[in-house]
Amino acid sequence: MGHFSSMFYGLARSFSIRKGKNSESCAGRGAAEAMAKEAKRNEMILRSSGFVNVDSSNNFASVFSKRGEKGVNQDCAIVWEEFGCQADMMFCGIFDGHGPWGHFVAKKVRESMPSSLLCNWQETLAEASLLPDIDLDSDKKTHGFNIWKHSYVKTCAAVDQELEQHRQIDSFYSGTTALTIVRQGEFIMVANVGDSRAVLATTSEDGSLVPVQLTVDFKPNLPYEAERIIQCKGRVFCLEDEPGVHRVWLPNEECPGLAMSRAFGDYCVKDYGLISVPEVTQRHITSRDQFVVLATDGVWDVISNQEAIQIVSSTPNRAKSAKRLVECAVHAWKRKRKGIAMDDISAICLFFHSSPLSQQVHAVVTPK
């Protein structure tokens, strides 16, 4: 799963010295923030529609977002090449805000999560390297995933707590989902909070391209999600004019009516079953795996997994793959959901293998 650089072992040595209250602080936070600044200077971070492909990288990411018919676009995304200054690492994230302050919440989580995750990963890796009964090199797959999972859970809890205390963003009735992927060498770690979805396109034995859904859409009517909400005195039901759309409600009020069971923010229902705990999974990428699509529910409400990978794979220019998927979703909304205000629609298409030379670019490109 890639190498563990001397920087992380340096962190490990620092952990053997500092204990007590200071052990909760992050020794690598300054380093993580410095890496983020350096990445921005080197154009390694993409925060709007466009595409990124860097020299010596097999990764190629296409990003596109389109505002719906409900006001300001509350979706946002990020692609961070050479995440943590590691040549074999990449971070992708897509965030779907909701509520009056949803666009601010989504952008705040997008801003906070990558550096916080990087910091916690460095810290957890350093702590693990100090344990005498753990050999990080003996089973990189298991230990590496456990380190990422622990880091993600810790990061999501910290980001949600930080958001609640933010003085300039009112997230009591507003929130955001967060679907992120870290690619590290031949592995991807997927963390999902909410109802966005990641779908992998892989080649079957007969040569056809088939979808593999990597995440669960955390909707309130999922049995284990509904059970948690109800046990916390929250309610789950559909409105009469929205049959089939289950929402989360307060015990005695007709609000907030969230259509997902996990999210950052939305503190009005955090005591009634809504959580920000991510589901974290890992996949080993092989030569059969071609690309992964991360998209907000505005895509999946009208496009199937199979349709999505067919649209992306049939787009001649990889740089335009996310835009074409979003545009197809827009047309599908007009056909399938007449009279219903279109949602914001956003997608990231992350390709795993080198593209033809005609598609190679060596910088972050964003539309003017």
ZILINVEN-V228107 format. One record per helix or strand of 2 or more residues. SS is the DSSP state (a for helix, b for strand). FROM is the first residue (numbers start at 1). LEN is the number of residues. Records with the same first field share a line. If there is no record, write none. Layout:
SS=FROM-LEN / FROM-LEN
This chain:
a=6-10 / 20-5 / 29-13 / 83-3 / 102-29 / 140-25 / 223-9 / 267-6 / 297-4 / 305-9 / 318-19 / 357-3
b=45-2 / 50-3 / 60-7 / 75-7 / 89-10 / 175-2 / 178-7 / 187-7 / 197-7 / 209-5 / 235-3 / 247-3 / 256-3 / 264-2 / 279-6 / 289-7 / 345-7 / 365-2
